[in-house]
Amino acid sequence: MANIFDKEVEIKTLKVNDKIIRYNKETYPRLNYTCFVINCPKYLHQALRSRYGSKYGVDVCNNNHLSMTNENGIAEVYKEIEKGKEVFEKYHKGQTVEMSYGGSDYNFDIVVVKGQYTDFWIYIVNHSKKSVSPIHGYAGHGREFAKKLNYIFNDLY
């Protein structure tokens, strides 16, 4: 007996910035639905979903992937994923973060950082303003990170 969620998967490739990327075309015949799945770190999911959800049908697929209903967006979204990864590698490697766009320039300037031994977000980094601020209830958190980057630290009062 066939399952309603049975799918057909086709591995596709596309050349972006002289690099061949792979993504999946997933077709669900019983649901009459097709989506395209691309690798994406979890820390970029919400930003990309917010920006490209209505344009390309971007949605969260699982912890390591985004899905989209419009294949025309693969190259553009891939370039954004690479931009986000660069910021992560440069400033936040080893941290648990959630990245956001800082404004209409669409740079990943706003980064919320989770505590090392907690499930709570404890400070926020604004890379465009070169500042770090603790999140309510976590006074002092982020001070060392700000010092390391020579950013302004805005403590809670």
Chimera marker file (.cmm) of the C-alpha trace (Angstrom):
<marker_set name="trace">
<marker id="1" x="0.000" y="0.000" z="0.000" r="1" g="1" b="0" radius="0.5"/>
<marker id="2" x="1.425" y="3.368" z="-1.012" r="1" g="1" b="0" radius="0.5"/>
<marker id="3" x="1.880" y="6.155" z="1.481" r="1" g="1" b="0" radius="0.5"/>
<marker id="4" x="0.516" y="9.622" z="0.776" r="1" g="1" b="0" radius="0.5"/>
<marker id="5" x="4.011" y="11.003" z="1.543" r="1" g="1" b="0" radius="0.5"/>
<marker id="6" x="5.843" y="8.747" z="-0.911" r="1" g="1" b="0" radius="0.5"/>
<marker id="7" x="8.116" y="10.869" z="-3.052" r="1" g="1" b="0" radius="0.5"/>
<marker id="8" x="10.262" y="10.745" z="-6.135" r="1" g="1" b="0" radius="0.5"/>
<marker id="9" x="13.673" y="12.416" z="-5.760" r="1" g="1" b="0" radius="0.5"/>
<marker id="10" x="15.765" y="13.774" z="-8.597" r="1" g="1" b="0" radius="0.5"/>
<marker id="11" x="19.238" y="15.150" z="-7.823" r="1" g="1" b="0" radius="0.5"/>
<marker id="12" x="19.839" y="18.327" z="-9.792" r="1" g="1" b="0" radius="0.5"/>
<marker id="13" x="22.857" y="20.562" z="-10.262" r="1" g="1" b="0" radius="0.5"/>
<marker id="14" x="23.330" y="24.244" z="-11.008" r="1" g="1" b="0" radius="0.5"/>
<marker id="15" x="26.449" y="26.339" z="-11.534" r="1" g="1" b="0" radius="0.5"/>
<marker id="16" x="26.568" y="29.353" z="-9.190" r="1" g="1" b="0" radius="0.5"/>
<marker id="17" x="29.663" y="31.585" z="-8.965" r="1" g="1" b="0" radius="0.5"/>
<marker id="18" x="31.735" y="28.957" z="-10.814" r="1" g="1" b="0" radius="0.5"/>
<marker id="19" x="30.731" y="26.340" z="-8.253" r="1" g="1" b="0" radius="0.5"/>
<marker id="20" x="28.460" y="23.382" z="-8.963" r="1" g="1" b="0" radius="0.5"/>
<marker id="21" x="25.761" y="23.053" z="-6.305" r="1" g="1" b="0" radius="0.5"/>
<marker id="22" x="23.464" y="20.103" z="-5.809" r="1" g="1" b="0" radius="0.5"/>
<marker id="23" x="19.863" y="20.178" z="-4.711" r="1" g="1" b="0" radius="0.5"/>
<marker id="24" x="16.930" y="17.807" z="-4.816" r="1" g="1" b="0" radius="0.5"/>
<marker id="25" x="13.707" y="18.022" z="-6.749" r="1" g="1" b="0" radius="0.5"/>
<marker id="26" x="11.152" y="16.174" z="-4.635" r="1" g="1" b="0" radius="0.5"/>
<marker id="27" x="7.836" y="15.250" z="-6.182" r="1" g="1" b="0" radius="0.5"/>
<marker id="28" x="4.946" y="13.926" z="-4.102" r="1" g="1" b="0" radius="0.5"/>
<marker id="29" x="2.586" y="12.428" z="-6.724" r="1" g="1" b="0" radius="0.5"/>
<marker id="30" x="-0.305" y="11.715" z="-4.340" r="1" g="1" b="0" radius="0.5"/>
<marker id="31" x="-0.218" y="15.290" z="-3.044" r="1" g="1" b="0" radius="0.5"/>
<marker id="32" x="0.353" y="16.862" z="-6.459" r="1" g="1" b="0" radius="0.5"/>
<marker id="33" x="3.245" y="18.794" z="-4.904" r="1" g="1" b="0" radius="0.5"/>
<marker id="34" x="6.823" y="19.492" z="-5.969" r="1" g="1" b="0" radius="0.5"/>
<marker id="35" x="9.540" y="21.263" z="-4.009" r="1" g="1" b="0" radius="0.5"/>
<marker id="36" x="13.258" y="21.864" z="-4.300" r="1" g="1" b="0" radius="0.5"/>
<marker id="37" x="15.470" y="21.140" z="-1.301" r="1" g="1" b="0" radius="0.5"/>
<marker id="38" x="18.802" y="22.868" z="-0.671" r="1" g="1" b="0" radius="0.5"/>
<marker id="39" x="21.364" y="22.488" z="2.126" r="1" g="1" b="0" radius="0.5"/>
<marker id="40" x="21.172" y="25.355" z="4.601" r="1" g="1" b="0" radius="0.5"/>
<marker id="41" x="22.395" y="25.730" z="8.186" r="1" g="1" b="0" radius="0.5"/>
<marker id="42" x="19.663" y="26.097" z="10.766" r="1" g="1" b="0" radius="0.5"/>
<marker id="43" x="20.952" y="29.512" z="11.904" r="1" g="1" b="0" radius="0.5"/>
<marker id="44" x="19.843" y="31.020" z="8.563" r="1" g="1" b="0" radius="0.5"/>
<marker id="45" x="16.405" y="29.407" z="8.273" r="1" g="1" b="0" radius="0.5"/>
<marker id="46" x="14.220" y="32.140" z="9.707" r="1" g="1" b="0" radius="0.5"/>
<marker id="47" x="15.953" y="35.012" z="7.912" r="1" g="1" b="0" radius="0.5"/>
<marker id="48" x="15.745" y="33.300" z="4.538" r="1" g="1" b="0" radius="0.5"/>
<marker id="49" x="12.191" y="32.136" z="5.117" r="1" g="1" b="0" radius="0.5"/>
<marker id="50" x="11.155" y="35.691" z="5.986" r="1" g="1" b="0" radius="0.5"/>
<marker id="51" x="12.883" y="37.224" z="2.988" r="1" g="1" b="0" radius="0.5"/>
<marker id="52" x="12.113" y="34.602" z="0.337" r="1" g="1" b="0" radius="0.5"/>
<marker id="53" x="8.987" y="32.880" z="1.617" r="1" g="1" b="0" radius="0.5"/>
<marker id="54" x="6.545" y="34.739" z="-0.600" r="1" g="1" b="0" radius="0.5"/>
<marker id="55" x="8.942" y="35.189" z="-3.537" r="1" g="1" b="0" radius="0.5"/>
<marker id="56" x="10.161" y="31.583" z="-3.915" r="1" g="1" b="0" radius="0.5"/>
<marker id="57" x="8.087" y="29.615" z="-1.423" r="1" g="1" b="0" radius="0.5"/>
<marker id="58" x="11.032" y="29.109" z="0.932" r="1" g="1" b="0" radius="0.5"/>
<marker id="59" x="10.207" y="27.111" z="4.045" r="1" g="1" b="0" radius="0.5"/>
<marker id="60" x="12.050" y="25.053" z="6.635" r="1" g="1" b="0" radius="0.5"/>
<marker id="61" x="12.457" y="21.442" z="5.572" r="1" g="1" b="0" radius="0.5"/>
<marker id="62" x="14.524" y="20.122" z="8.502" r="1" g="1" b="0" radius="0.5"/>
<marker id="63" x="17.536" y="21.211" z="10.595" r="1" g="1" b="0" radius="0.5"/>
<marker id="64" x="19.919" y="21.208" z="7.618" r="1" g="1" b="0" radius="0.5"/>
<marker id="65" x="17.713" y="22.021" z="4.639" r="1" g="1" b="0" radius="0.5"/>
<marker id="66" x="15.307" y="24.573" z="3.208" r="1" g="1" b="0" radius="0.5"/>
<marker id="67" x="12.624" y="23.753" z="0.693" r="1" g="1" b="0" radius="0.5"/>
<marker id="68" x="11.252" y="26.055" z="-1.975" r="1" g="1" b="0" radius="0.5"/>
<marker id="69" x="8.414" y="25.727" z="-4.428" r="1" g="1" b="0" radius="0.5"/>
<marker id="70" x="9.996" y="27.930" z="-7.125" r="1" g="1" b="0" radius="0.5"/>
<marker id="71" x="13.171" y="26.493" z="-8.635" r="1" g="1" b="0" radius="0.5"/>
<marker id="72" x="14.090" y="29.913" z="-10.059" r="1" g="1" b="0" radius="0.5"/>
<marker id="73" x="15.188" y="30.975" z="-6.575" r="1" g="1" b="0" radius="0.5"/>
<marker id="74" x="17.868" y="28.313" z="-6.061" r="1" g="1" b="0" radius="0.5"/>
<marker id="75" x="20.806" y="30.477" z="-7.210" r="1" g="1" b="0" radius="0.5"/>
<marker id="76" x="19.721" y="33.595" z="-5.298" r="1" g="1" b="0" radius="0.5"/>
<marker id="77" x="19.028" y="31.727" z="-2.058" r="1" g="1" b="0" radius="0.5"/>
<marker id="78" x="22.291" y="29.780" z="-2.406" r="1" g="1" b="0" radius="0.5"/>
<marker id="79" x="24.235" y="33.070" z="-2.648" r="1" g="1" b="0" radius="0.5"/>
<marker id="80" x="22.525" y="34.294" z="0.541" r="1" g="1" b="0" radius="0.5"/>
<marker id="81" x="23.390" y="31.055" z="2.323" r="1" g="1" b="0" radius="0.5"/>
<marker id="82" x="27.040" y="31.578" z="1.372" r="1" g="1" b="0" radius="0.5"/>
<marker id="83" x="26.926" y="35.178" z="2.691" r="1" g="1" b="0" radius="0.5"/>
<marker id="84" x="25.518" y="33.952" z="5.997" r="1" g="1" b="0" radius="0.5"/>
<marker id="85" x="28.113" y="31.195" z="6.277" r="1" g="1" b="0" radius="0.5"/>
<marker id="86" x="30.898" y="33.763" z="5.779" r="1" g="1" b="0" radius="0.5"/>
<marker id="87" x="29.624" y="35.856" z="8.710" r="1" g="1" b="0" radius="0.5"/>
<marker id="88" x="29.285" y="32.731" z="10.840" r="1" g="1" b="0" radius="0.5"/>
<marker id="89" x="32.790" y="31.491" z="10.035" r="1" g="1" b="0" radius="0.5"/>
<marker id="90" x="34.355" y="34.916" z="10.595" r="1" g="1" b="0" radius="0.5"/>
<marker id="91" x="32.666" y="35.808" z="13.905" r="1" g="1" b="0" radius="0.5"/>
<marker id="92" x="30.554" y="33.011" z="15.400" r="1" g="1" b="0" radius="0.5"/>
<marker id="93" x="32.189" y="29.642" z="14.729" r="1" g="1" b="0" radius="0.5"/>
<marker id="94" x="31.508" y="27.336" z="17.664" r="1" g="1" b="0" radius="0.5"/>
<marker id="95" x="28.522" y="29.357" z="18.903" r="1" g="1" b="0" radius="0.5"/>
<marker id="96" x="24.847" y="28.543" z="18.637" r="1" g="1" b="0" radius="0.5"/>
<marker id="97" x="23.312" y="31.497" z="16.818" r="1" g="1" b="0" radius="0.5"/>
<marker id="98" x="20.302" y="32.759" z="14.890" r="1" g="1" b="0" radius="0.5"/>
<marker id="99" x="21.136" y="35.255" z="12.157" r="1" g="1" b="0" radius="0.5"/>
<marker id="100" x="18.962" y="38.053" z="10.787" r="1" g="1" b="0" radius="0.5"/>
<marker id="101" x="19.215" y="40.786" z="8.233" r="1" g="1" b="0" radius="0.5"/>
<marker id="102" x="20.112" y="44.158" z="9.700" r="1" g="1" b="0" radius="0.5"/>
<marker id="103" x="18.153" y="46.312" z="7.267" r="1" g="1" b="0" radius="0.5"/>
<marker id="104" x="17.414" y="46.995" z="3.633" r="1" g="1" b="0" radius="0.5"/>
<marker id="105" x="21.033" y="46.252" z="2.651" r="1" g="1" b="0" radius="0.5"/>
<marker id="106" x="20.326" y="42.571" z="3.406" r="1" g="1" b="0" radius="0.5"/>
<marker id="107" x="23.546" y="41.826" z="5.241" r="1" g="1" b="0" radius="0.5"/>
<marker id="108" x="23.520" y="39.350" z="8.100" r="1" g="1" b="0" radius="0.5"/>
<marker id="109" x="24.267" y="42.071" z="10.660" r="1" g="1" b="0" radius="0.5"/>
<marker id="110" x="22.059" y="40.944" z="13.553" r="1" g="1" b="0" radius="0.5"/>
<marker id="111" x="23.076" y="37.767" z="15.370" r="1" g="1" b="0" radius="0.5"/>
<marker id="112" x="21.470" y="36.408" z="18.513" r="1" g="1" b="0" radius="0.5"/>
<marker id="113" x="23.745" y="34.121" z="20.541" r="1" g="1" b="0" radius="0.5"/>
<marker id="114" x="22.672" y="31.255" z="22.783" r="1" g="1" b="0" radius="0.5"/>
<marker id="115" x="24.498" y="30.493" z="26.016" r="1" g="1" b="0" radius="0.5"/>
<marker id="116" x="27.031" y="27.689" z="26.028" r="1" g="1" b="0" radius="0.5"/>
<marker id="117" x="25.299" y="25.716" z="28.781" r="1" g="1" b="0" radius="0.5"/>
<marker id="118" x="21.757" y="26.993" z="28.384" r="1" g="1" b="0" radius="0.5"/>
<marker id="119" x="18.899" y="26.858" z="25.924" r="1" g="1" b="0" radius="0.5"/>
<marker id="120" x="18.340" y="30.603" z="26.190" r="1" g="1" b="0" radius="0.5"/>
<marker id="121" x="19.461" y="33.441" z="23.953" r="1" g="1" b="0" radius="0.5"/>
<marker id="122" x="21.763" y="35.576" z="26.090" r="1" g="1" b="0" radius="0.5"/>
<marker id="123" x="23.111" y="38.397" z="23.918" r="1" g="1" b="0" radius="0.5"/>
<marker id="124" x="22.683" y="40.077" z="20.567" r="1" g="1" b="0" radius="0.5"/>
<marker id="125" x="25.402" y="41.300" z="18.211" r="1" g="1" b="0" radius="0.5"/>
<marker id="126" x="24.881" y="44.115" z="15.716" r="1" g="1" b="0" radius="0.5"/>
<marker id="127" x="27.812" y="43.857" z="13.311" r="1" g="1" b="0" radius="0.5"/>
<marker id="128" x="26.911" y="47.001" z="11.347" r="1" g="1" b="0" radius="0.5"/>
<marker id="129" x="26.893" y="49.123" z="14.530" r="1" g="1" b="0" radius="0.5"/>
<marker id="130" x="29.762" y="47.113" z="16.043" r="1" g="1" b="0" radius="0.5"/>
<marker id="131" x="27.883" y="46.627" z="19.282" r="1" g="1" b="0" radius="0.5"/>
<marker id="132" x="26.924" y="43.815" z="21.649" r="1" g="1" b="0" radius="0.5"/>
<marker id="133" x="24.012" y="43.890" z="24.097" r="1" g="1" b="0" radius="0.5"/>
<marker id="134" x="22.889" y="41.297" z="26.626" r="1" g="1" b="0" radius="0.5"/>
<marker id="135" x="19.316" y="40.119" z="26.407" r="1" g="1" b="0" radius="0.5"/>
<marker id="136" x="16.997" y="40.948" z="29.311" r="1" g="1" b="0" radius="0.5"/>
<marker id="137" x="17.901" y="38.856" z="32.325" r="1" g="1" b="0" radius="0.5"/>
<marker id="138" x="21.472" y="38.214" z="31.246" r="1" g="1" b="0" radius="0.5"/>
<marker id="139" x="23.304" y="41.368" z="32.324" r="1" g="1" b="0" radius="0.5"/>
<marker id="140" x="26.983" y="41.265" z="31.458" r="1" g="1" b="0" radius="0.5"/>
<marker id="141" x="26.701" y="38.501" z="28.878" r="1" g="1" b="0" radius="0.5"/>
<marker id="142" x="28.551" y="39.249" z="25.646" r="1" g="1" b="0" radius="0.5"/>
<marker id="143" x="31.106" y="41.516" z="27.303" r="1" g="1" b="0" radius="0.5"/>
<marker id="144" x="34.044" y="39.245" z="26.393" r="1" g="1" b="0" radius="0.5"/>
<marker id="145" x="32.780" y="38.813" z="22.857" r="1" g="1" b="0" radius="0.5"/>
<marker id="146" x="32.548" y="42.603" z="22.442" r="1" g="1" b="0" radius="0.5"/>
<marker id="147" x="36.060" y="43.019" z="23.830" r="1" g="1" b="0" radius="0.5"/>
<marker id="148" x="37.410" y="40.348" z="21.471" r="1" g="1" b="0" radius="0.5"/>
<marker id="149" x="35.988" y="42.166" z="18.417" r="1" g="1" b="0" radius="0.5"/>
<marker id="150" x="36.642" y="45.657" z="19.785" r="1" g="1" b="0" radius="0.5"/>
<marker id="151" x="32.889" y="46.367" z="19.685" r="1" g="1" b="0" radius="0.5"/>
<marker id="152" x="30.893" y="48.627" z="22.003" r="1" g="1" b="0" radius="0.5"/>
<marker id="153" x="29.257" y="46.748" z="24.881" r="1" g="1" b="0" radius="0.5"/>
<marker id="154" x="25.847" y="48.078" z="25.950" r="1" g="1" b="0" radius="0.5"/>
<marker id="155" x="25.063" y="46.510" z="29.316" r="1" g="1" b="0" radius="0.5"/>
<marker id="156" x="21.612" y="46.418" z="30.880" r="1" g="1" b="0" radius="0.5"/>
<marker id="157" x="20.810" y="49.078" z="33.450" r="1" g="1" b="0" radius="0.5"/>
<link id1="1" id2="2" r="1" g="1" b="0" radius="0.2"/>
<link id1="2" id2="3" r="1" g="1" b="0" radius="0.2"/>
<link id1="3" id2="4" r="1" g="1" b="0" radius="0.2"/>
<link id1="4" id2="5" r="1" g="1" b="0" radius="0.2"/>
<link id1="5" id2="6" r="1" g="1" b="0" radius="0.2"/>
<link id1="6" id2="7" r="1" g="1" b="0" radius="0.2"/>
<link id1="7" id2="8" r="1" g="1" b="0" radius="0.2"/>
<link id1="8" id2="9" r="1" g="1" b="0" radius="0.2"/>
<link id1="9" id2="10" r="1" g="1" b="0" radius="0.2"/>
<link id1="10" id2="11" r="1" g="1" b="0" radius="0.2"/>
<link id1="11" id2="12" r="1" g="1" b="0" radius="0.2"/>
<link id1="12" id2="13" r="1" g="1" b="0" radius="0.2"/>
<link id1="13" id2="14" r="1" g="1" b="0" radius="0.2"/>
<link id1="14" id2="15" r="1" g="1" b="0" radius="0.2"/>
<link id1="15" id2="16" r="1" g="1" b="0" radius="0.2"/>
<link id1="16" id2="17" r="1" g="1" b="0" radius="0.2"/>
<link id1="17" id2="18" r="1" g="1" b="0" radius="0.2"/>
<link id1="18" id2="19" r="1" g="1" b="0" radius="0.2"/>
<link id1="19" id2="20" r="1" g="1" b="0" radius="0.2"/>
<link id1="20" id2="21" r="1" g="1" b="0" radius="0.2"/>
<link id1="21" id2="22" r="1" g="1" b="0" radius="0.2"/>
<link id1="22" id2="23" r="1" g="1" b="0" radius="0.2"/>
<link id1="23" id2="24" r="1" g="1" b="0" radius="0.2"/>
<link id1="24" id2="25" r="1" g="1" b="0" radius="0.2"/>
<link id1="25" id2="26" r="1" g="1" b="0" radius="0.2"/>
<link id1="26" id2="27" r="1" g="1" b="0" radius="0.2"/>
<link id1="27" id2="28" r="1" g="1" b="0" radius="0.2"/>
<link id1="28" id2="29" r="1" g="1" b="0" radius="0.2"/>
<link id1="29" id2="30" r="1" g="1" b="0" radius="0.2"/>
<link id1="30" id2="31" r="1" g="1" b="0" radius="0.2"/>
<link id1="31" id2="32" r="1" g="1" b="0" radius="0.2"/>
<link id1="32" id2="33" r="1" g="1" b="0" radius="0.2"/>
<link id1="33" id2="34" r="1" g="1" b="0" radius="0.2"/>
<link id1="34" id2="35" r="1" g="1" b="0" radius="0.2"/>
<link id1="35" id2="36" r="1" g="1" b="0" radius="0.2"/>
<link id1="36" id2="37" r="1" g="1" b="0" radius="0.2"/>
<link id1="37" id2="38" r="1" g="1" b="0" radius="0.2"/>
<link id1="38" id2="39" r="1" g="1" b="0" radius="0.2"/>
<link id1="39" id2="40" r="1" g="1" b="0" radius="0.2"/>
<link id1="40" id2="41" r="1" g="1" b="0" radius="0.2"/>
<link id1="41" id2="42" r="1" g="1" b="0" radius="0.2"/>
<link id1="42" id2="43" r="1" g="1" b="0" radius="0.2"/>
<link id1="43" id2="44" r="1" g="1" b="0" radius="0.2"/>
<link id1="44" id2="45" r="1" g="1" b="0" radius="0.2"/>
<link id1="45" id2="46" r="1" g="1" b="0" radius="0.2"/>
<link id1="46" id2="47" r="1" g="1" b="0" radius="0.2"/>
<link id1="47" id2="48" r="1" g="1" b="0" radius="0.2"/>
<link id1="48" id2="49" r="1" g="1" b="0" radius="0.2"/>
<link id1="49" id2="50" r="1" g="1" b="0" radius="0.2"/>
<link id1="50" id2="51" r="1" g="1" b="0" radius="0.2"/>
<link id1="51" id2="52" r="1" g="1" b="0" radius="0.2"/>
<link id1="52" id2="53" r="1" g="1" b="0" radius="0.2"/>
<link id1="53" id2="54" r="1" g="1" b="0" radius="0.2"/>
<link id1="54" id2="55" r="1" g="1" b="0" radius="0.2"/>
<link id1="55" id2="56" r="1" g="1" b="0" radius="0.2"/>
<link id1="56" id2="57" r="1" g="1" b="0" radius="0.2"/>
<link id1="57" id2="58" r="1" g="1" b="0" radius="0.2"/>
<link id1="58" id2="59" r="1" g="1" b="0" radius="0.2"/>
<link id1="59" id2="60" r="1" g="1" b="0" radius="0.2"/>
<link id1="60" id2="61" r="1" g="1" b="0" radius="0.2"/>
<link id1="61" id2="62" r="1" g="1" b="0" radius="0.2"/>
<link id1="62" id2="63" r="1" g="1" b="0" radius="0.2"/>
<link id1="63" id2="64" r="1" g="1" b="0" radius="0.2"/>
<link id1="64" id2="65" r="1" g="1" b="0" radius="0.2"/>
<link id1="65" id2="66" r="1" g="1" b="0" radius="0.2"/>
<link id1="66" id2="67" r="1" g="1" b="0" radius="0.2"/>
<link id1="67" id2="68" r="1" g="1" b="0" radius="0.2"/>
<link id1="68" id2="69" r="1" g="1" b="0" radius="0.2"/>
<link id1="69" id2="70" r="1" g="1" b="0" radius="0.2"/>
<link id1="70" id2="71" r="1" g="1" b="0" radius="0.2"/>
<link id1="71" id2="72" r="1" g="1" b="0" radius="0.2"/>
<link id1="72" id2="73" r="1" g="1" b="0" radius="0.2"/>
<link id1="73" id2="74" r="1" g="1" b="0" radius="0.2"/>
<link id1="74" id2="75" r="1" g="1" b="0" radius="0.2"/>
<link id1="75" id2="76" r="1" g="1" b="0" radius="0.2"/>
<link id1="76" id2="77" r="1" g="1" b="0" radius="0.2"/>
<link id1="77" id2="78" r="1" g="1" b="0" radius="0.2"/>
<link id1="78" id2="79" r="1" g="1" b="0" radius="0.2"/>
<link id1="79" id2="80" r="1" g="1" b="0" radius="0.2"/>
<link id1="80" id2="81" r="1" g="1" b="0" radius="0.2"/>
<link id1="81" id2="82" r="1" g="1" b="0" radius="0.2"/>
<link id1="82" id2="83" r="1" g="1" b="0" radius="0.2"/>
<link id1="83" id2="84" r="1" g="1" b="0" radius="0.2"/>
<link id1="84" id2="85" r="1" g="1" b="0" radius="0.2"/>
<link id1="85" id2="86" r="1" g="1" b="0" radius="0.2"/>
<link id1="86" id2="87" r="1" g="1" b="0" radius="0.2"/>
<link id1="87" id2="88" r="1" g="1" b="0" radius="0.2"/>
<link id1="88" id2="89" r="1" g="1" b="0" radius="0.2"/>
<link id1="89" id2="90" r="1" g="1" b="0" radius="0.2"/>
<link id1="90" id2="91" r="1" g="1" b="0" radius="0.2"/>
<link id1="91" id2="92" r="1" g="1" b="0" radius="0.2"/>
<link id1="92" id2="93" r="1" g="1" b="0" radius="0.2"/>
<link id1="93" id2="94" r="1" g="1" b="0" radius="0.2"/>
<link id1="94" id2="95" r="1" g="1" b="0" radius="0.2"/>
<link id1="95" id2="96" r="1" g="1" b="0" radius="0.2"/>
<link id1="96" id2="97" r="1" g="1" b="0" radius="0.2"/>
<link id1="97" id2="98" r="1" g="1" b="0" radius="0.2"/>
<link id1="98" id2="99" r="1" g="1" b="0" radius="0.2"/>
<link id1="99" id2="100" r="1" g="1" b="0" radius="0.2"/>
<link id1="100" id2="101" r="1" g="1" b="0" radius="0.2"/>
<link id1="101" id2="102" r="1" g="1" b="0" radius="0.2"/>
<link id1="102" id2="103" r="1" g="1" b="0" radius="0.2"/>
<link id1="103" id2="104" r="1" g="1" b="0" radius="0.2"/>
<link id1="104" id2="105" r="1" g="1" b="0" radius="0.2"/>
<link id1="105" id2="106" r="1" g="1" b="0" radius="0.2"/>
<link id1="106" id2="107" r="1" g="1" b="0" radius="0.2"/>
<link id1="107" id2="108" r="1" g="1" b="0" radius="0.2"/>
<link id1="108" id2="109" r="1" g="1" b="0" radius="0.2"/>
<link id1="109" id2="110" r="1" g="1" b="0" radius="0.2"/>
<link id1="110" id2="111" r="1" g="1" b="0" radius="0.2"/>
<link id1="111" id2="112" r="1" g="1" b="0" radius="0.2"/>
<link id1="112" id2="113" r="1" g="1" b="0" radius="0.2"/>
<link id1="113" id2="114" r="1" g="1" b="0" radius="0.2"/>
<link id1="114" id2="115" r="1" g="1" b="0" radius="0.2"/>
<link id1="115" id2="116" r="1" g="1" b="0" radius="0.2"/>
<link id1="116" id2="117" r="1" g="1" b="0" radius="0.2"/>
<link id1="117" id2="118" r="1" g="1" b="0" radius="0.2"/>
<link id1="118" id2="119" r="1" g="1" b="0" radius="0.2"/>
<link id1="119" id2="120" r="1" g="1" b="0" radius="0.2"/>
<link id1="120" id2="121" r="1" g="1" b="0" radius="0.2"/>
<link id1="121" id2="122" r="1" g="1" b="0" radius="0.2"/>
<link id1="122" id2="123" r="1" g="1" b="0" radius="0.2"/>
<link id1="123" id2="124" r="1" g="1" b="0" radius="0.2"/>
<link id1="124" id2="125" r="1" g="1" b="0" radius="0.2"/>
<link id1="125" id2="126" r="1" g="1" b="0" radius="0.2"/>
<link id1="126" id2="127" r="1" g="1" b="0" radius="0.2"/>
<link id1="127" id2="128" r="1" g="1" b="0" radius="0.2"/>
<link id1="128" id2="129" r="1" g="1" b="0" radius="0.2"/>
<link id1="129" id2="130" r="1" g="1" b="0" radius="0.2"/>
<link id1="130" id2="131" r="1" g="1" b="0" radius="0.2"/>
<link id1="131" id2="132" r="1" g="1" b="0" radius="0.2"/>
<link id1="132" id2="133" r="1" g="1" b="0" radius="0.2"/>
<link id1="133" id2="134" r="1" g="1" b="0" radius="0.2"/>
<link id1="134" id2="135" r="1" g="1" b="0" radius="0.2"/>
<link id1="135" id2="136" r="1" g="1" b="0" radius="0.2"/>
<link id1="136" id2="137" r="1" g="1" b="0" radius="0.2"/>
<link id1="137" id2="138" r="1" g="1" b="0" radius="0.2"/>
<link id1="138" id2="139" r="1" g="1" b="0" radius="0.2"/>
<link id1="139" id2="140" r="1" g="1" b="0" radius="0.2"/>
<link id1="140" id2="141" r="1" g="1" b="0" radius="0.2"/>
<link id1="141" id2="142" r="1" g="1" b="0" radius="0.2"/>
<link id1="142" id2="143" r="1" g="1" b="0" radius="0.2"/>
<link id1="143" id2="144" r="1" g="1" b="0" radius="0.2"/>
<link id1="144" id2="145" r="1" g="1" b="0" radius="0.2"/>
<link id1="145" id2="146" r="1" g="1" b="0" radius="0.2"/>
<link id1="146" id2="147" r="1" g="1" b="0" radius="0.2"/>
<link id1="147" id2="148" r="1" g="1" b="0" radius="0.2"/>
<link id1="148" id2="149" r="1" g="1" b="0" radius="0.2"/>
<link id1="149" id2="150" r="1" g="1" b="0" radius="0.2"/>
<link id1="150" id2="151" r="1" g="1" b="0" radius="0.2"/>
<link id1="151" id2="152" r="1" g="1" b="0" radius="0.2"/>
<link id1="152" id2="153" r="1" g="1" b="0" radius="0.2"/>
<link id1="153" id2="154" r="1" g="1" b="0" radius="0.2"/>
<link id1="154" id2="155" r="1" g="1" b="0" radius="0.2"/>
<link id1="155" id2="156" r="1" g="1" b="0" radius="0.2"/>
<link id1="156" id2="157" r="1" g="1" b="0" radius="0.2"/>
</marker_set>
